[in-house]
């Protein structure tokens, strides 16, 4: 496996433009959810970028207003999963919301990792509303010569 592959994604994959039936249904649902400014009810998915560098992969996700205690990151069987929950600010009982375009609620984002990732050395930081996950590449195993004994 050469790169990071999103398991669940609301974005297009330009390398594989042919959507299967489930992808088409999910895309249609996503488009319907966003008609007229209506948003998916109390769910959201942070925008994500994933890049490959010489010695590592870096995933960055937009998580504005979230604290590190609200984010859970796991790696299991080659899948990186980021879960979190962004709560709505309570403005009090005397406030009426007229426009509500910001998204709140729980999210889950999963990415299948390449086999070359050193899962034990993964790190994560947050700064200015950006979650950065650094996934170092494992050193390649080099062939070794084995001498035949007597």
Secondary structure by P-SEA (a helix, b strand, c coil): ccbbbbccccccccccccccaaaaaaaaaaaaaaccccccccccccbbbbbbcccbbbbbbbbcccccccbbbbbcccbbbbbbbbbccccccccccccccccccbbbbbbbbccccccccbbbbbcccbbbbbbbbcccbbbbbbbbcc
